[in-house]
Amino acid sequence: MKYIKYKIILLIALFPLTTLAIQELDTAAGGTGLITRKPAAIIGTIVNALLGFLGTIFTILIILGGFKWMTSGGNEQKVQEARELLKNAVIGLLAVGLSYGAVRLVLMALKDSGSGGPASTET
């Protein structure tokens, strides 16, 4: 479990480098016609995959917390550990969901204001 935390931190730390690599790949192969997707679409795909991965992790943590609670055998310390695990998993899920919602709201507002949509009402 200790090494999994380090791997996740390393993955998060190296994530910006992957987006730079994708942009460089798009620049290098753009003239060949091999890449037809825009970098924004590729990044959107990566973000959706990352969110699916995080959802899987949270589901596993909740199942693990429930399993620890059910197999605690009445041991108060194990029950407390299970409650902490469940609480932290729910807090993490809420943090990821709220941050995703906030970013999506800001991007939608920027998109609407730049395209002359609902944000620019002229009479």
Phi and psi in degrees as GROMACS dihedral restraints (atoms count N, CA, C in turn):
[ dihedral_restraints ]
;  ai    aj    ak    al  type     phi  dphi    fc
    3     4     5     6     1   -64.5    20    10
    4     5     6     7     1   -41.9    20    10
    6     7     8     9     1   -73.6    20    10
    7     8     9    10     1   -26.6    20    10
    9    10    11    12     1   -64.9    20    10
   10    11    12    13     1   -40.0    20    10
   12    13    14    15     1   -60.9    20    10
   13    14    15    16     1   -43.1    20    10
   15    16    17    18     1   -65.8    20    10
   16    17    18    19     1   -37.3    20    10
   18    19    20    21     1   -67.2    20    10
   19    20    21    22     1   -39.2    20    10
   21    22    23    24     1   -67.1    20    10
   22    23    24    25     1   -42.9    20    10
   24    25    26    27     1   -62.4    20    10
   25    26    27    28     1   -42.1    20    10
   27    28    29    30     1   -64.2    20    10
   28    29    30    31     1   -41.2    20    10
   30    31    32    33     1   -62.0    20    10
   31    32    33    34     1   -43.7    20    10
   33    34    35    36     1   -67.2    20    10
   34    35    36    37     1   -38.6    20    10
   36    37    38    39     1   -67.7    20    10
   37    38    39    40     1   -33.9    20    10
   39    40    41    42     1   -89.6    20    10
   40    41    42    43     1    -5.0    20    10
   42    43    44    45     1   -58.7    20    10
   43    44    45    46     1   -42.7    20    10
   45    46    47    48     1   -60.7    20    10
   46    47    48    49     1   -31.1    20    10
   48    49    50    51     1   -66.7    20    10
   49    50    51    52     1   -32.4    20    10
   51    52    53    54     1   -68.0    20    10
   52    53    54    55     1   -36.7    20    10
   54    55    56    57     1   -67.9    20    10
   55    56    57    58     1   -36.3    20    10
   57    58    59    60     1   -65.0    20    10
   58    59    60    61     1   -39.4    20    10
   60    61    62    63     1   -64.1    20    10
   61    62    63    64     1   -38.7    20    10
   63    64    65    66     1   -65.1    20    10
   64    65    66    67     1   -41.3    20    10
   66    67    68    69     1   -65.1    20    10
   67    68    69    70     1   -40.8    20    10
   69    70    71    72     1   -65.2    20    10
   70    71    72    73     1   -39.0    20    10
   72    73    74    75     1   -63.6    20    10
   73    74    75    76     1   -39.5    20    10
   75    76    77    78     1   -64.6    20    10
   76    77    78    79     1   -40.2    20    10
   78    79    80    81     1   -66.7    20    10
   79    80    81    82     1   -44.0    20    10
   81    82    83    84     1   -68.9    20    10
   82    83    84    85     1   -39.6    20    10
   84    85    86    87     1   -99.5    20    10
   85    86    87    88     1     4.0    20    10
   87    88    89    90     1   -62.9    20    10
   88    89    90    91     1   -38.2    20    10
   90    91    92    93     1   -72.3    20    10
   91    92    93    94     1   -18.7    20    10
   93    94    95    96     1   -83.0    20    10
   94    95    96    97     1   -17.8    20    10
   96    97    98    99     1    82.5    20    10
   97    98    99   100     1     8.0    20    10
   99   100   101   102     1   -75.9    20    10
  100   101   102   103     1   -35.0    20    10
  102   103   104   105     1  -101.0    20    10
  103   104   105   106     1   118.1    20    10
  105   106   107   108     1  -111.5    20    10
  106   107   108   109     1    -6.2    20    10
  108   109   110   111     1   -92.5    20    10
  109   110   111   112     1   145.6    20    10
  111   112   113   114     1   -77.2    20    10
  112   113   114   115     1   153.8    20    10
  114   115   116   117     1   -58.3    20    10
  115   116   117   118     1   -34.0    20    10
  117   118   119   120     1   -63.1    20    10
  118   119   120   121     1   -37.5    20    10
  120   121   122   123     1   -69.1    20    10
  121   122   123   124     1   -37.8    20    10
  123   124   125   126     1   -66.6    20    10
  124   125   126   127     1   -44.4    20    10
  126   127   128   129     1   -63.3    20    10
  127   128   129   130     1   -39.7    20    10
  129   130   131   132     1   -60.3    20    10
  130   131   132   133     1   -40.4    20    10
  132   133   134   135     1   -64.0    20    10
  133   134   135   136     1   -41.7    20    10
  135   136   137   138     1   -65.0    20    10
  136   137   138   139     1   -42.7    20    10
  138   139   140   141     1   -63.5    20    10
  139   140   141   142     1   -42.5    20    10
  141   142   143   144     1   -64.2    20    10
  142   143   144   145     1   -38.6    20    10
  144   145   146   147     1   -66.1    20    10
  145   146   147   148     1   -40.6    20    10
  147   148   149   150     1   -64.5    20    10
  148   149   150   151     1   -40.3    20    10
  150   151   152   153     1   -65.7    20    10
  151   152   153   154     1   -38.4    20    10
  153   154   155   156     1   -63.5    20    10
  154   155   156   157     1   -39.6    20    10
  156   157   158   159     1   -63.4    20    10
  157   158   159   160     1   -44.1    20    10
  159   160   161   162     1   -64.7    20    10
  160   161   162   163     1   -38.4    20    10
  162   163   164   165     1   -62.2    20    10
  163   164   165   166     1   -38.7    20    10
  165   166   167   168     1   -64.8    20    10
  166   167   168   169     1   -42.6    20    10
  168   169   170   171     1   -61.9    20    10
  169   170   171   172     1   -44.8    20    10
  171   172   173   174     1   -64.3    20    10
  172   173   174   175     1   -38.9    20    10
  174   175   176   177     1   -62.7    20    10
  175   176   177   178     1   -43.5    20    10
  177   178   179   180     1   -63.1    20    10
  178   179   180   181     1   -41.4    20    10
  180   181   182   183     1   -63.8    20    10
  181   182   183   184     1   -39.5    20    10
  183   184   185   186     1   -68.0    20    10
  184   185   186   187     1   -41.7    20    10
  186   187   188   189     1   -64.0    20    10
  187   188   189   190     1   -41.9    20    10
  189   190   191   192     1   -63.1    20    10
  190   191   192   193     1   -42.4    20    10
  192   193   194   195     1   -63.1    20    10
  193   194   195   196     1   -42.3    20    10
  195   196   197   198     1   -64.9    20    10
  196   197   198   199     1   -39.4    20    10
  198   199   200   201     1   -64.9    20    10
  199   200   201   202     1   -43.0    20    10
  201   202   203   204     1   -61.8    20    10
  202   203   204   205     1   -40.0    20    10
  204   205   206   207     1   -66.1    20    10
  205   206   207   208     1   -44.4    20    10
  207   208   209   210     1   -69.1    20    10
  208   209   210   211     1   -29.1    20    10
  210   211   212   213     1   -99.7    20    10
  211   212   213   214     1    13.0    20    10
  213   214   215   216     1   -70.9    20    10
  214   215   216   217     1   -22.6    20    10
  216   217   218   219     1    65.9    20    10
  217   218   219   220     1    26.4    20    10
  219   220   221   222     1    85.9    20    10
  220   221   222   223     1    -0.4    20    10
  222   223   224   225     1   -71.2    20    10
  223   224   225   226     1   116.9    20    10
  225   226   227   228     1   -63.8    20    10
  226   227   228   229     1   -33.7    20    10
  228   229   230   231     1   -67.3    20    10
  229   230   231   232     1   -41.8    20    10
  231   232   233   234     1   -68.5    20    10
  232   233   234   235     1   -36.4    20    10
  234   235   236   237     1   -64.1    20    10
  235   236   237   238     1   -41.4    20    10
  237   238   239   240     1   -64.5    20    10
  238   239   240   241     1   -40.2    20    10
  240   241   242   243     1   -62.1    20    10
  241   242   243   244     1   -41.7    20    10
  243   244   245   246     1   -65.3    20    10
  244   245   246   247     1   -41.3    20    10
  246   247   248   249     1   -63.0    20    10
  247   248   249   250     1   -41.8    20    10
  249   250   251   252     1   -63.4    20    10
  250   251   252   253     1   -42.1    20    10
  252   253   254   255     1   -62.6    20    10
  253   254   255   256     1   -45.2    20    10
  255   256   257   258     1   -64.3    20    10
  256   257   258   259     1   -43.3    20    10
  258   259   260   261     1   -62.7    20    10
  259   260   261   262     1   -45.0    20    10
  261   262   263   264     1   -66.6    20    10
  262   263   264   265     1   -35.9    20    10
  264   265   266   267     1   -65.2    20    10
  265   266   267   268     1   -42.4    20    10
  267   268   269   270     1   -68.0    20    10
  268   269   270   271     1   -40.3    20    10
  270   271   272   273     1   -63.5    20    10
  271   272   273   274     1   -42.0    20    10
  273   274   275   276     1   -63.4    20    10
  274   275   276   277     1   -42.3    20    10
  276   277   278   279     1   -63.5    20    10
  277   278   279   280     1   -42.4    20    10
  279   280   281   282     1   -64.8    20    10
  280   281   282   283     1   -40.5    20    10
  282   283   284   285     1   -63.1    20    10
  283   284   285   286     1   -44.0    20    10
  285   286   287   288     1   -66.1    20    10
  286   287   288   289     1   -43.3    20    10
  288   289   290   291     1   -64.0    20    10
  289   290   291   292     1   -43.8    20    10
  291   292   293   294     1   -68.7    20    10
  292   293   294   295     1   -39.2    20    10
  294   295   296   297     1   -67.6    20    10
  295   296   297   298     1   -39.1    20    10
  297   298   299   300     1   -63.0    20    10
  298   299   300   301     1   -43.2    20    10
  300   301   302   303     1   -63.5    20    10
  301   302   303   304     1   -40.5    20    10
  303   304   305   306     1   -66.2    20    10
  304   305   306   307     1   -43.4    20    10
  306   307   308   309     1   -64.8    20    10
  307   308   309   310     1   -41.4    20    10
  309   310   311   312     1   -64.2    20    10
  310   311   312   313     1   -39.3    20    10
  312   313   314   315     1   -63.9    20    10
  313   314   315   316     1   -44.5    20    10
  315   316   317   318     1   -65.0    20    10
  316   317   318   319     1   -43.9    20    10
  318   319   320   321     1   -64.3    20    10
  319   320   321   322     1   -38.0    20    10
  321   322   323   324     1   -66.2    20    10
  322   323   324   325     1   -39.8    20    10
  324   325   326   327     1   -64.8    20    10
  325   326   327   328     1   -41.1    20    10
  327   328   329   330     1   -67.1    20    10
  328   329   330   331     1   -38.3    20    10
  330   331   332   333     1   -64.7    20    10
  331   332   333   334     1   -43.2    20    10
  333   334   335   336     1   -67.4    20    10
  334   335   336   337     1   -39.6    20    10
  336   337   338   339     1   -72.6    20    10
  337   338   339   340     1   -27.5    20    10
  339   340   341   342     1   -83.7    20    10
  340   341   342   343     1   -20.9    20    10
  342   343   344   345     1  -103.6    20    10
  343   344   345   346     1     5.9    20    10
  345   346   347   348     1    73.3    20    10
  346   347   348   349     1    28.3    20    10
  348   349   350   351     1   -79.7    20    10
  349   350   351   352     1  -144.3    20    10
  351   352   353   354     1   -60.4    20    10
  352   353   354   355     1   -24.2    20    10
  354   355   356   357     1   -72.4    20    10
  355   356   357   358     1   -24.4    20    10
  357   358   359   360     1  -110.0    20    10
  358   359   360   361     1    91.6    20    10
  360   361   362   363     1  -100.3    20    10
  361   362   363   364     1   116.1    20    10
  363   364   365   366     1  -110.9    20    10
  364   365   366   367     1   141.1    20    10
